[in-house]
């Protein structure tokens, strides 16, 4: 029990100390390439993509066919990339 406890917190420590600082910051430099992830517009896009994937999962559960699931998953992936594109 103690061994798993120490391993878990050691993993958390490594994760937070070895990650780049810009991933931990909530308000990075305005010219940094990850700045767009913290804007309100991008968060709204993430919510749209999350609801799109949730809808896709419900559709696939309603119609459990491998061919249908593959086509819907590929199309949803394409739409997700289009929505989260970096262009304005």
MOTA-V696542 format. One record per pair of residues at least 12 apart in sequence whose C-alpha atoms are under 10 Angstrom apart, sorted by the first residue. I is the first residue (numbers start at 1). GAP is how many residues later the second one is. D is the distance in whole Angstrom. If there is no record, write none. Layout:
# MOTA-V696542
I:GAP:D
I:GAP:D
This chain:
# MOTA-V696542
22:12:8
22:13:9
23:12:10
23:14:10
25:13:10
26:12:7
27:12:9
36:50:8
37:47:10
37:49:10
41:47:10
42:41:9
42:42:7
42:43:10
42:44:9
43:41:10
44:40:10
45:35:9
45:38:7
45:39:6
45:40:10
46:34:9
46:37:8
46:38:7
48:32:9
48:35:8
48:36:9
49:27:9
49:28:9
49:30:8
49:31:6
49:32:9
49:33:10
49:34:7
49:35:8
50:30:9
52:24:7
52:25:10
52:27:9
52:28:8
53:19:10
53:20:9
53:23:7
53:24:9
53:26:10
53:27:8
55:21:10
56:13:9
56:16:7
56:17:7
56:19:10
56:20:7
57:12:9
57:15:9
57:16:9
59:13:9
60:12:8
60:13:9
